[in-house]
C-alpha cells in the first residue's frame, strides 16, 4: 500500500494545535495582553502583518526561546501551553520580541515612537 508522507508531519500537527489556540483567543476577543488596551482594542478582522499594527497575534507570555529557563520540557511545549498564550497587537508583540528582558507593564505609556533596531558597535 502507498504511504502519504504529509500525514504524519509533526510540524503540521503543531500548526494545527496552534491554530486552535489562535481561534480560541480570537473567539474570546480579549484586549491586548501586552499594552492592556492602551493602544485600543485588537483589530481581530485585520491580517496580521506590519501594515496593520493593531491586528491580532498570539503572544507567548514566556518567550518560547527561553523554554529551559521557564521549566518547559521543550520549546514546542512552551509554544503549545495554553496558559502561556495571550492575545496581543501585532505592534506590541513585535516590540516585546526585542525587549524580552525587563519588559514592564507600563511600556504602553512610555512608547512614543517605534524604536529603531541597533546592532551596536562592531
Ligand atoms: Zn497592545
Backbone and ligand atoms as CSV (ligand in chain L), in Angstrom:
chain,resi,resn,atom,element,x,y,z
A,1,UNK,N,N,0.815,-1.203,0.000
A,1,UNK,CA,C,0.000,0.000,0.000
A,1,UNK,C,C,0.858,1.267,0.000
A,2,UNK,N,N,0.282,2.345,-0.387
A,2,UNK,CA,C,1.035,3.597,-0.522
A,2,UNK,C,C,1.002,4.417,0.775
A,3,UNK,N,N,2.149,5.027,1.050
A,3,UNK,CA,C,2.217,5.902,2.210
A,3,UNK,C,C,1.949,7.351,1.768
A,4,UNK,N,N,1.314,8.080,2.596
A,4,UNK,CA,C,1.156,9.507,2.317
A,4,UNK,C,C,2.064,10.287,3.280
A,5,UNK,N,N,3.173,10.771,2.766
A,5,UNK,CA,C,4.200,11.367,3.642
A,5,UNK,C,C,3.754,12.611,4.406
A,6,UNK,N,N,2.752,13.320,3.947
A,6,UNK,CA,C,2.369,14.563,4.624
A,6,UNK,C,C,1.532,14.311,5.877
A,7,UNK,N,N,0.935,13.149,5.991
A,7,UNK,CA,C,0.008,12.887,7.100
A,7,UNK,C,C,0.647,12.920,8.480
A,8,UNK,N,N,1.871,12.385,8.594
A,8,UNK,CA,C,2.480,12.269,9.910
A,8,UNK,C,C,3.521,13.343,10.193
A,9,UNK,N,N,3.403,14.424,9.515
A,9,UNK,CA,C,4.349,15.516,9.708
A,9,UNK,C,C,4.085,16.212,11.049
A,10,UNK,N,N,5.046,16.142,11.998
A,10,UNK,CA,C,4.817,16.752,13.312
A,10,UNK,C,C,4.637,18.262,13.242
A,11,UNK,N,N,5.265,18.892,12.261
A,11,UNK,CA,C,5.107,20.347,12.141
A,11,UNK,C,C,3.670,20.691,11.775
A,12,UNK,N,N,3.070,19.841,10.991
A,12,UNK,CA,C,1.680,20.066,10.610
A,12,UNK,C,C,0.783,19.960,11.842
A,13,UNK,N,N,1.050,18.933,12.670
A,13,UNK,CA,C,0.253,18.742,13.880
A,13,UNK,C,C,0.425,19.928,14.821
A,14,UNK,N,N,1.655,20.374,14.939
A,14,UNK,CA,C,1.961,21.524,15.779
A,14,UNK,C,C,1.170,22.748,15.319
A,15,UNK,N,N,1.199,22.980,14.028
A,15,UNK,CA,C,0.485,24.120,13.482
A,15,UNK,C,C,-1.010,24.019,13.738
A,16,UNK,N,N,-1.500,22.807,13.695
A,16,UNK,CA,C,-2.916,22.568,13.930
A,16,UNK,C,C,-3.339,23.006,15.330
A,17,UNK,N,N,-2.544,22.614,16.330
A,17,UNK,CA,C,-2.856,22.965,17.715
A,17,UNK,C,C,-2.736,24.475,17.904
A,18,UNK,N,N,-1.690,25.041,17.322
A,18,UNK,CA,C,-1.518,26.485,17.457
A,18,UNK,C,C,-2.667,27.234,16.796
A,19,UNK,N,N,-3.157,26.679,15.686
A,19,UNK,CA,C,-4.290,27.301,15.013
A,19,UNK,C,C,-5.530,27.265,15.898
A,20,UNK,N,N,-5.676,26.161,16.640
A,20,UNK,CA,C,-6.814,26.030,17.555
A,20,UNK,C,C,-6.728,27.060,18.675
A,21,UNK,N,N,-5.524,27.182,19.243
A,21,UNK,CA,C,-5.328,28.176,20.307
A,21,UNK,C,C,-5.625,29.580,19.787
A,22,UNK,N,N,-5.152,29.826,18.571
A,22,UNK,CA,C,-5.356,31.145,17.957
A,22,UNK,C,C,-6.849,31.439,17.783
A,23,UNK,N,N,-7.572,30.412,17.312
A,23,UNK,CA,C,-9.012,30.579,17.101
A,23,UNK,C,C,-9.725,30.823,18.430
A,24,UNK,N,N,-9.237,30.149,19.478
A,24,UNK,CA,C,-9.853,30.301,20.796
A,24,UNK,C,C,-9.617,31.714,21.342
A,25,UNK,N,N,-8.390,32.201,21.202
A,25,UNK,CA,C,-8.083,33.562,21.650
A,25,UNK,C,C,-8.914,34.583,20.890
A,26,UNK,N,N,-9.043,34.347,19.595
A,26,UNK,CA,C,-9.818,35.273,18.770
A,26,UNK,C,C,-11.280,35.292,19.215
A,27,UNK,N,N,-11.794,34.102,19.527
A,27,UNK,CA,C,-13.194,33.993,19.946
A,27,UNK,C,C,-13.428,34.702,21.279
A,28,UNK,N,N,-12.397,34.693,22.146
A,28,UNK,CA,C,-12.526,35.350,23.445
A,28,UNK,C,C,-12.561,36.870,23.283
A,29,UNK,N,N,-11.873,37.365,22.250
A,29,UNK,CA,C,-11.922,38.799,21.959
A,29,UNK,C,C,-11.327,39.682,23.046
A,30,UNK,N,N,-10.297,39.206,23.724
A,30,UNK,CA,C,-9.686,39.967,24.817
A,30,UNK,C,C,-8.939,41.198,24.308
A,31,UNK,N,N,-8.624,42.081,25.245
A,31,UNK,CA,C,-7.762,43.197,24.910
A,31,UNK,C,C,-6.320,42.685,24.847
A,32,UNK,N,N,-5.446,43.521,24.297
A,32,UNK,CA,C,-4.046,43.154,24.161
A,32,UNK,C,C,-3.426,42.883,25.535
A,33,UNK,N,N,-2.789,41.738,25.691
A,33,UNK,CA,C,-2.202,41.364,26.974
A,33,UNK,C,C,-0.901,42.083,27.279
A,34,UNK,N,N,-0.365,42.772,26.300
A,34,UNK,CA,C,0.915,43.464,26.493
A,34,UNK,C,C,0.692,44.930,26.884
A,35,UNK,N,N,-0.124,45.647,26.128
A,35,UNK,CA,C,-0.357,47.070,26.453
A,35,UNK,C,C,-1.646,47.234,27.247
A,36,UNK,N,N,-2.387,46.152,27.441
A,36,UNK,CA,C,-3.644,46.158,28.200
A,36,UNK,C,C,-4.612,47.217,27.690
A,37,UNK,N,N,-4.705,47.287,26.383
A,37,UNK,CA,C,-5.715,48.152,25.785
A,37,UNK,C,C,-5.313,49.603,25.618
A,38,UNK,N,N,-4.077,49.944,25.987
A,38,UNK,CA,C,-3.661,51.350,25.856
A,38,UNK,C,C,-3.671,51.810,24.412
A,39,UNK,N,N,-3.411,50.900,23.505
A,39,UNK,CA,C,-3.442,51.258,22.085
A,39,UNK,C,C,-4.817,50.980,21.477
A,40,UNK,N,N,-5.796,50.681,22.327
A,40,UNK,CA,C,-7.132,50.395,21.837
A,40,UNK,C,C,-7.350,48.907,21.675
A,41,UNK,N,N,-8.566,48.546,21.244
A,41,UNK,CA,C,-8.878,47.125,21.071
A,41,UNK,C,C,-8.069,46.495,19.930
A,42,UNK,N,N,-7.918,45.190,19.998
A,42,UNK,CA,C,-7.243,44.465,18.924
A,42,UNK,C,C,-8.153,44.413,17.702
A,43,UNK,N,N,-7.619,44.655,16.541
A,43,UNK,CA,C,-8.395,44.576,15.299
A,43,UNK,C,C,-8.374,43.137,14.784
A,44,UNK,N,N,-9.299,42.354,15.307
A,44,UNK,CA,C,-9.302,40.916,15.017
A,44,UNK,C,C,-9.592,40.591,13.552
A,45,UNK,N,N,-10.188,41.537,12.867
A,45,UNK,CA,C,-10.580,41.242,11.488
A,45,UNK,C,C,-9.505,41.616,10.477
A,46,UNK,N,N,-8.388,42.173,10.939
A,46,UNK,CA,C,-7.341,42.572,10.007
A,46,UNK,C,C,-6.281,41.488,9.877
A,47,UNK,N,N,-5.592,41.457,8.743
A,47,UNK,CA,C,-4.495,40.496,8.595
A,47,UNK,C,C,-3.344,40.846,9.534
A,48,UNK,N,N,-2.648,39.824,10.038
A,48,UNK,CA,C,-1.546,40.049,10.976
A,48,UNK,C,C,-0.265,40.353,10.214
A,49,UNK,N,N,-0.016,41.622,9.965
A,49,UNK,CA,C,1.241,41.990,9.335
A,49,UNK,C,C,1.610,43.414,9.748
A,50,UNK,N,N,2.785,43.845,9.332
A,50,UNK,CA,C,3.316,45.136,9.773
A,50,UNK,C,C,2.464,46.310,9.301
A,51,UNK,N,N,1.687,46.101,8.254
A,51,UNK,CA,C,0.820,47.164,7.749
A,51,UNK,C,C,-0.392,47.376,8.655
A,52,UNK,N,N,-0.624,46.424,9.544
A,52,UNK,CA,C,-1.762,46.500,10.466
A,52,UNK,C,C,-1.254,46.337,11.897
A,53,UNK,N,N,-0.678,47.383,12.473
A,53,UNK,CA,C,-0.033,47.266,13.789
A,53,UNK,C,C,-0.986,46.871,14.913
A,54,UNK,N,N,-2.275,47.109,14.748
A,54,UNK,CA,C,-3.223,46.747,15.803
A,54,UNK,C,C,-3.910,45.412,15.513
A,55,UNK,N,N,-3.418,44.689,14.526
A,55,UNK,CA,C,-4.013,43.392,14.202
A,55,UNK,C,C,-3.653,42.354,15.276
A,56,UNK,N,N,-4.276,41.222,15.205
A,56,UNK,CA,C,-4.201,40.190,16.242
A,56,UNK,C,C,-3.061,39.199,15.999
A,57,UNK,N,N,-2.253,38.983,17.038
A,57,UNK,CA,C,-1.276,37.891,17.013
A,57,UNK,C,C,-1.362,37.141,18.332
A,58,UNK,N,N,-0.892,35.902,18.329
A,58,UNK,CA,C,-0.797,35.122,19.555
A,58,UNK,C,C,0.568,35.414,20.179
A,59,UNK,N,N,0.555,35.889,21.399
A,59,UNK,CA,C,1.800,36.232,22.093
A,59,UNK,C,C,2.124,35.160,23.120
A,60,UNK,N,N,3.362,34.710,23.135
A,60,UNK,CA,C,3.818,33.789,24.185
A,60,UNK,C,C,4.310,34.627,25.363
A,61,UNK,N,N,3.613,34.481,26.490
A,61,UNK,CA,C,3.914,35.289,27.671
A,61,UNK,C,C,5.349,35.029,28.126
A,62,UNK,N,N,5.698,33.748,28.240
A,62,UNK,CA,C,7.088,33.386,28.498
A,62,UNK,C,C,7.710,33.038,27.154
A,63,UNK,N,N,8.745,33.734,26.762
A,63,UNK,CA,C,9.308,33.529,25.420
A,63,UNK,C,C,9.712,32.084,25.165
A,64,UNK,N,N,9.241,31.562,24.057
A,64,UNK,CA,C,9.500,30.170,23.731
A,64,UNK,C,C,10.997,29.886,23.642
A,65,UNK,N,N,11.751,30.881,23.184
A,65,UNK,CA,C,13.201,30.692,23.032
A,65,UNK,C,C,13.875,30.413,24.378
A,66,UNK,N,N,13.202,30.792,25.475
A,66,UNK,CA,C,13.790,30.586,26.805
A,66,UNK,C,C,13.070,29.463,27.550
A,67,UNK,N,N,12.607,28.475,26.828
A,67,UNK,CA,C,11.803,27.406,27.419
A,67,UNK,C,C,12.509,26.708,28.565
A,68,UNK,N,N,13.814,26.535,28.465
A,68,UNK,CA,C,14.548,25.831,29.529
A,68,UNK,C,C,14.459,26.599,30.838
A,69,UNK,N,N,14.658,27.902,30.720
A,69,UNK,CA,C,14.631,28.799,31.869
A,69,UNK,C,C,13.281,28.751,32.587
A,70,UNK,N,N,12.206,28.527,31.844
A,70,UNK,CA,C,10.875,28.524,32.435
A,70,UNK,C,C,10.377,27.123,32.767
A,71,UNK,N,N,11.269,26.133,32.638
A,71,UNK,CA,C,10.948,24.786,33.087
A,71,UNK,C,C,10.115,23.954,32.138
A,72,UNK,N,N,10.055,24.342,30.881
A,72,UNK,CA,C,9.328,23.528,29.910
A,72,UNK,C,C,10.223,22.393,29.418
A,73,UNK,N,N,9.618,21.243,29.098
A,73,UNK,CA,C,10.411,20.123,28.573
A,73,UNK,C,C,10.945,20.373,27.165
A,74,UNK,N,N,10.347,21.288,26.430
A,74,UNK,CA,C,10.813,21.578,25.074
A,74,UNK,C,C,10.276,22.932,24.642
A,75,UNK,N,N,10.845,23.461,23.567
A,75,UNK,CA,C,10.366,24.735,23.036
A,75,UNK,C,C,8.925,24.586,22.564
A,76,UNK,N,N,8.644,23.423,22.001
A,76,UNK,CA,C,7.301,23.185,21.498
A,76,UNK,C,C,6.272,23.194,22.632
A,77,UNK,N,N,6.663,22.628,23.787
A,77,UNK,CA,C,5.754,22.604,24.932
A,77,UNK,C,C,5.409,24.026,25.370
A,78,UNK,N,N,6.398,24.913,25.326
A,78,UNK,CA,C,6.147,26.309,25.693
A,78,UNK,C,C,5.198,26.969,24.699
A,79,UNK,N,N,5.377,26.653,23.429
A,79,UNK,CA,C,4.557,27.259,22.380
A,79,UNK,C,C,3.128,26.724,22.392
A,80,UNK,N,N,2.954,25.520,22.956
A,80,UNK,CA,C,1.627,24.898,22.929
A,80,UNK,C,C,0.891,24.984,24.257
A,81,UNK,N,N,1.515,25.588,25.246
A,81,UNK,CA,C,0.895,25.707,26.564
A,81,UNK,C,C,-0.141,26.826,26.531
A,82,UNK,N,N,-1.396,26.435,26.660
A,82,UNK,CA,C,-2.481,27.425,26.583
A,82,UNK,C,C,-2.281,28.543,27.593
A,83,UNK,N,N,-1.781,28.198,28.788
A,83,UNK,CA,C,-1.604,29.199,29.841
A,83,UNK,C,C,-0.461,30.164,29.551
A,84,UNK,N,N,0.306,29.843,28.533
A,84,UNK,CA,C,1.421,30.715,28.163
A,84,UNK,C,C,1.054,31.635,26.998
A,85,UNK,N,N,-0.200,31.584,26.589
A,85,UNK,CA,C,-0.593,32.342,25.402
A,85,UNK,C,C,-1.578,33.450,25.754
A,86,UNK,N,N,-1.464,34.550,25.049
A,86,UNK,CA,C,-2.429,35.635,25.201
A,86,UNK,C,C,-2.572,36.345,23.855
A,87,UNK,N,N,-3.679,37.033,23.708
A,87,UNK,CA,C,-3.886,37.833,22.502
A,87,UNK,C,C,-3.100,39.122,22.628
A,88,UNK,N,N,-2.555,39.587,21.519
A,88,UNK,CA,C,-1.788,40.834,21.546
A,88,UNK,C,C,-1.886,41.532,20.205
A,89,UNK,N,N,-1.571,42.833,20.227
A,89,UNK,CA,C,-1.430,43.572,18.978
A,89,UNK,C,C,-0.181,43.090,18.248
A,90,UNK,N,N,-0.209,43.135,16.959
A,90,UNK,CA,C,0.977,42.833,16.158
A,90,UNK,C,C,2.131,43.739,16.594
A,91,UNK,N,N,1.818,45.018,16.740
A,91,UNK,CA,C,2.815,46.024,17.106
A,91,UNK,C,C,3.459,45.714,18.459
A,92,UNK,N,N,2.617,45.448,19.467
A,92,UNK,CA,C,3.118,45.209,20.822
A,92,UNK,C,C,3.978,43.954,20.856
A,93,UNK,N,N,3.530,42.929,20.165
A,93,UNK,CA,C,4.271,41.676,20.116
A,93,UNK,C,C,5.639,41.885,19.492
A,94,UNK,N,N,5.694,42.703,18.447
A,94,UNK,CA,C,6.971,42.959,17.774
A,94,UNK,C,C,7.922,43.714,18.696
A,95,UNK,N,N,7.391,44.641,19.487
A,95,UNK,CA,C,8.238,45.377,20.429
A,95,UNK,C,C,8.757,44.464,21.517
A,96,UNK,N,N,7.877,43.600,22.015
A,96,UNK,CA,C,8.242,42.719,23.110
A,96,UNK,C,C,9.364,41.773,22.700
A,97,UNK,N,N,9.315,41.319,21.470
A,97,UNK,CA,C,10.313,40.383,20.981
A,97,UNK,C,C,11.723,40.970,21.102
A,98,UNK,N,N,11.793,42.294,20.972
A,98,UNK,CA,C,13.103,42.946,21.058
A,98,UNK,C,C,13.532,43.227,22.491
A,99,UNK,N,N,12.588,43.124,23.419
A,99,UNK,CA,C,12.882,43.513,24.801
A,99,UNK,C,C,12.397,42.462,25.763
A,100,UNK,N,N,12.863,41.258,25.582
A,100,UNK,CA,C,12.377,40.162,26.412
A,100,UNK,C,C,12.781,40.380,27.869
A,101,UNK,N,N,13.957,40.933,28.093
A,101,UNK,CA,C,14.418,41.157,29.459
A,101,UNK,C,C,13.807,42.445,29.997
A,102,UNK,N,N,13.350,42.379,31.247
A,102,UNK,CA,C,12.814,43.557,31.934
A,102,UNK,C,C,11.657,44.218,31.193
A,103,UNK,N,N,10.867,43.446,30.567
A,103,UNK,CA,C,9.716,44.019,29.889
A,103,UNK,C,C,8.697,44.443,30.938
A,104,UNK,N,N,8.321,45.712,30.936
A,104,UNK,CA,C,7.460,46.196,32.006
A,104,UNK,C,C,6.062,46.504,31.513
A,105,UNK,N,N,5.118,46.487,32.443
A,105,UNK,CA,C,3.715,46.668,32.102
A,105,UNK,C,C,3.409,48.092,31.671
A,106,UNK,N,N,4.220,49.045,32.066
A,106,UNK,CA,C,3.917,50.432,31.715
A,106,UNK,C,C,4.505,50.808,30.360
A,107,UNK,N,N,4.885,49.824,29.621
A,107,UNK,CA,C,5.503,50.049,28.324
A,107,UNK,C,C,4.600,50.845,27.390
A,108,UNK,N,N,3.306,50.631,27.500
A,108,UNK,CA,C,2.383,51.332,26.616
A,108,UNK,C,C,2.416,52.842,26.801
A,109,UNK,N,N,2.695,53.289,28.022
A,109,UNK,CA,C,2.759,54.721,28.289
A,109,UNK,C,C,4.064,55.321,27.792
A,110,UNK,N,N,5.132,54.523,27.892
A,110,UNK,CA,C,6.442,55.038,27.514
A,110,UNK,C,C,6.632,55.055,26.006
A,111,UNK,N,N,5.881,54.223,25.337
A,111,UNK,CA,C,6.085,54.074,23.910
A,111,UNK,C,C,5.595,55.305,23.159
A,112,UNK,N,N,6.499,56.080,22.649
A,112,UNK,CA,C,6.106,57.257,21.892
A,112,UNK,C,C,6.452,57.129,20.420
A,113,UNK,N,N,7.474,56.318,20.135
A,113,UNK,CA,C,7.796,56.093,18.728
A,113,UNK,C,C,8.319,54.670,18.566
A,114,UNK,N,N,8.329,54.216,17.367
A,114,UNK,CA,C,8.852,52.878,17.120
A,114,UNK,C,C,10.376,52.946,17.171
A,115,UNK,N,N,10.984,52.258,18.119
A,115,UNK,CA,C,12.443,52.344,18.235
A,115,UNK,C,C,13.142,51.650,17.065
A,116,UNK,N,N,14.243,52.211,16.657
A,116,UNK,CA,C,14.994,51.591,15.583
A,116,UNK,C,C,15.905,50.517,16.154
A,117,UNK,N,N,16.145,49.512,15.365
A,117,UNK,CA,C,16.978,48.402,15.819
A,117,UNK,C,C,18.441,48.755,15.620
A,118,UNK,N,N,19.203,48.618,16.692
A,118,UNK,CA,C,20.632,48.914,16.602
A,118,UNK,C,C,21.447,47.650,16.816
A,119,UNK,N,N,22.413,47.448,16.021
A,119,UNK,CA,C,23.297,46.287,16.170
A,119,UNK,C,C,24.477,46.597,17.089
A,120,UNK,N,N,24.570,47.825,17.571
A,120,UNK,CA,C,25.676,48.217,18.421
A,120,UNK,C,C,26.939,48.389,17.608
A,121,UNK,N,N,28.029,48.589,18.317
A,121,UNK,CA,C,29.299,48.776,17.601
A,121,UNK,C,C,30.008,47.449,17.406
A,122,UNK,N,N,30.661,47.314,16.303
A,122,UNK,CA,C,31.331,46.043,15.981
A,122,UNK,C,C,32.743,46.050,16.520
L,1,ZN,ZN,ZN,-1.189,46.138,22.527
